[in-house]
Amino acid sequence: MQTLLIEADCEKATVPDLNGLHTGLVYGVEALLRWNHPQLGLLTPADFLDVPLVSLTYEATSDWLIRLAFRQAAKWQAAGREPFKIAVNLSATTIQNSDLAALVSTAADAAGICPSVLDIEVTETVVMSDFSAASRALSSVRKLGVTVSLDDFGTGYSSLAYLTRLPVDRIKIDKSFVQELTVRQTRHQARAMVEAMIALARALDLKTVAEGVETKPQPVLVKELGCDAAQGYLTGRPVTATQIEPYAQTRLGY
């Protein structure tokens, strides 16, 4: 089996108040798992975890990815720079079937890094598959200083009542809404939806990240609506951990 590679998708925001659409500073990265297959090319987990003879599970890769994220943060710290915030997506299995706080604490201690460099991302679907278990697990890691993001917000089925009880720090507005902001047929409806999501987040004291920012008008629009940060190909395409360093020195202007 070939080496599993981590690629990082930049998030643009400031330090420390996540107001990056105004400052253009990169504050974090999202760890993306890829398998560089010799015949099939770069595969996502959805592709290679179902391949016969690949004895991996989403839970196993999530655990491994958390440990690797801490080790990478420790390398950045040892090199004399403040580590980027590293976001890791977790599956329902990882959250429900493991002691998440113990896993995170052990991995952070082994790397010699503070747990607060980690940001755990979960989708509404993952959370709602077992709300009680997810809520307990996420609450436990937040006590360690880990932040929690609700990914693909707006595409799931959680109610407002559940959202007010969910231990999260920010919501990531799904790219479908962001991209429709610049489509003539849908821009008015999309603007109303994004504006409502941002207002809801503010009411709950949550930060917001616009996903899928790919064209120049999109960050301008979400900035006008009060979004805190942006993520997408316009900010930066996926790169390896060694290639991400220049982003720490660059102010990304929109």
LOBA-976317 format. One line per 4 residues: their letters; for each residue y, x, z of C-alpha. Coordinates in steps of 0.02 Angstrom, whole numbers, plus 50000, padded with zeros to 5 digits. Layout:
<selos>
a = Y X Z; ...
</selos>
This chain:
<selos>
mqtl = 50000 50000 50000; 50172 50064 49954; 50311 50094 50079; 50406 49940 50136
liea = 50590 49970 50103; 50739 49900 50196; 50890 49851 50094; 51055 49797 50170
dcek = 51174 49661 50116; 51351 49696 50179; 51447 49571 50281; 51635 49591 50276
atvp = 51728 49562 50437; 51836 49647 50564; 51795 49729 50728; 51783 49648 50849
dlng = 51848 49472 50812; 51758 49441 50646; 51920 49403 50555; 51867 49510 50409
lhtg = 51931 49403 50268; 52102 49466 50324; 52060 49648 50361; 51921 49689 50239
lvyg = 51821 49790 50364; 51632 49793 50360; 51559 49752 50531; 51375 49720 50495
veal = 51228 49721 50378; 51080 49607 50349; 50910 49691 50342; 50810 49632 50191
lrwn = 50626 49675 50177; 50563 49730 50005; 50401 49805 49941; 50425 49924 49796
hpql = 50262 49885 49706; 50210 50015 49575; 50167 49882 49445; 50263 49726 49497
gllt = 50426 49807 49548; 50531 49753 49697; 50449 49607 49788; 50518 49494 49925
padf = 50414 49442 50077; 50384 49273 49995; 50298 49367 49855; 50198 49502 49941
ldvp = 50141 49415 50102; 50034 49298 49999; 49958 49437 49894; 49770 49461 49925
lvsl = 49723 49620 50020; 49896 49631 50101; 49850 49607 50283; 50024 49566 50346
tyea = 50101 49411 50422; 50280 49353 50443; 50261 49382 50629; 50200 49560 50606
tsdw = 50338 49604 50483; 50471 49525 50593; 50415 49628 50743; 50413 49786 50638
lirl = 50583 49747 50562; 50663 49727 50734; 50596 49897 50787; 50654 49977 50625
afrq = 50828 49899 50641; 50850 49977 50813; 50790 50146 50751; 50915 50140 50608
aakw = 51056 50093 50727; 51007 50240 50837; 51017 50358 50685; 51194 50297 50648
qaag = 51243 50320 50829; 51168 50495 50835; 51269 50538 50679; 51427 50500 50777
repf = 51475 50328 50712; 51473 50157 50790; 51318 50067 50724; 51338 49919 50610
kiav = 51282 49753 50679; 51108 49727 50601; 51050 49551 50564; 50864 49514 50554
nlsa = 50789 49349 50495; 50649 49282 50605; 50512 49158 50564; 50461 49009 50669
ttiq = 50299 49100 50713; 50391 49249 50785; 50505 49141 50891; 50372 49021 50953
nsdl = 50222 49134 50978; 50296 49290 51057; 50400 49344 51204; 50552 49379 51098
aalv = 50659 49449 51239; 50522 49572 51288; 50498 49625 51108; 50684 49656 51083
staa = 50706 49744 51249; 50556 49858 51221; 50611 49901 51043; 50790 49938 51098
daag = 50732 50048 51243; 50614 50144 51129; 50756 50180 51008; 50879 50220 51147
icps = 51004 50092 51082; 51092 49942 51158; 51012 49774 51110; 51185 49706 51066
vldi = 51179 49791 50895; 51051 49659 50843; 51094 49491 50768; 50949 49369 50752
evte = 50958 49243 50610; 50860 49081 50609; 50869 48930 50495; 50889 48751 50551
tvvm = 50712 48716 50489; 50641 48855 50598; 50735 48794 50751; 50690 48611 50727
sdfs = 50504 48647 50703; 50499 48671 50893; 50672 48652 50966; 50623 48683 51147
aasr = 50528 48845 51111; 50664 48908 50994; 50802 48867 51118; 50712 48959 51260
alss = 50679 49112 51152; 50855 49123 51084; 50933 49097 51255; 50828 49239 51325
vrkl = 50885 49365 51193; 51067 49314 51208; 51056 49367 51391; 51019 49542 51324
gvtv = 51179 49541 51222; 51096 49497 51057; 51196 49376 50948; 51114 49229 50860
sldd = 51162 49157 50692; 51110 48991 50616; 51071 49034 50435; 51085 48922 50279
fgtg = 51189 48798 50378; 51209 48629 50296; 51040 48627 50209; 50931 48582 50359
yssl = 50912 48423 50459; 50971 48461 50634; 51081 48331 50718; 51249 48366 50797
aylt = 51172 48330 50967; 51047 48470 50944; 51180 48588 50876; 51284 48572 51034
rlpv = 51132 48625 51137; 51075 48767 51026; 51113 48943 51092; 51198 49017 50938
drik = 51354 49121 50911; 51394 49084 50730; 51343 48981 50581; 51317 49047 50406
idks = 51375 48920 50278; 51244 48907 50142; 51289 48986 49976; 51265 48822 49882
fvqe = 51422 48752 49962; 51522 48912 49936; 51476 48927 49753; 51518 48745 49718
ltvr = 51696 48778 49778; 51735 48847 49606; 51640 48719 49502; 51757 48588 49429
qtrh = 51638 48442 49453; 51599 48482 49635; 51746 48581 49703; 51831 48438 49795
qara = 51672 48380 49881; 51622 48560 49921; 51792 48597 49995; 51779 48445 50108
mvea = 51605 48497 50165; 51652 48679 50200; 51810 48627 50289; 51710 48508 50399
mial = 51582 48643 50441; 51718 48765 50492; 51805 48634 50597; 51641 48591 50682
aral = 51607 48775 50718; 51780 48797 50793; 51755 48645 50904; 51595 48723 50969
dlkt = 51675 48896 50986; 51566 48971 50849; 51611 49097 50715; 51579 49061 50530
vaeg = 51514 49167 50386; 51522 49111 50204; 51363 49160 50113; 51344 49191 49927
vetk = 51520 49253 49892; 51505 49317 49714; 51668 49281 49622; 51847 49328 49667
pqpv = 51911 49150 49696; 51775 49111 49825; 51832 49224 49970; 52012 49167 49942
lvke = 51958 48985 49959; 51851 49008 50115; 51988 49114 50192; 52111 48972 50165
lgcd = 51990 48854 50251; 51981 48967 50404; 51813 49053 50381; 51792 49211 50485
aaqg = 51685 49321 50372; 51605 49330 50200; 51440 49395 50133; 51378 49413 49955
yltg = 51373 49518 49798; 51563 49526 49787; 51563 49614 49955; 51420 49728 49908
rpvt = 51251 49720 49825; 51095 49769 49924; 51082 49955 49956; 50973 50068 50062
atqi = 51021 50122 50237; 51075 50294 50175; 51186 50214 50043; 51275 50097 50163
epya = 51378 50234 50248; 51523 50233 50123; 51555 50051 50169; 51607 50109 50342
qtrl = 51749 50206 50262; 51803 50073 50136; 51922 49928 50156; 51858 49793 50041
gy = 52001 49695 49964; 51989 49522 49888
</selos>
